[in-house]
Amino acid sequence: MAKKVQRRAASRRKLQLLRTLTNSKSVRRRSIILNVLLHFHKLKVKLEEIQREYQNLMAIRNEYFNLLKHIQIPKEVKVEKLGEDQFVVKVRCNRGGDKLVSIVEAFEELGLNVVRARVCCNHFFAMEAIVVAQDQQTTKTKDVTQAILKAIDKQGGERILVT
């Protein structure tokens, strides 16, 4: 007899839990179970909808990255003089090769030290650097620009945009 009472109490607790999870107002056992099944079906439909949306977004993302691979970004080299011996160098071009190494070697050939640099190469190569002349030699912005363009050209030909 005690086991029967325990089973009924457990059954009532489980039905009450199902009612609260599905926000069911029903009292009858059959209605509660039908509400639970309906709730599961709605959740399944929502999940399928979310999966379709995710697949669409992934297809769009893949198409976007495919397009990015085929875009040719023109080389852009911008050199500005900060002080007597300081320059701000901004470079932007297609990704690939050892462009950073070539540019740093060009700085060394000109006798320039890199004080601070920020490099990004997610979809294209971009660099912004502050360089200082080692000696008090007079280095012109045109010389720095030409050296960087030559360094980039070592890695492969691209369209040029000098500003």
Buried (B, 14 or more C-beta within 10 A) or exposed (E): EEEEEEEEEEEEEEBEEBBEEBEBEBEEEEEBBBBBEEBEEEEEEEEEEEEEEEEEEEEEEEEEEEEEEEEEBEBBBBBEEEEEBBBBBBBBBBBEBEBBEBBBBBBEEBBBEBEEBEEEEEEBBBBBBBBBBBEEEEBEBEEBBBBBBEBBEBBEEBEEEBE
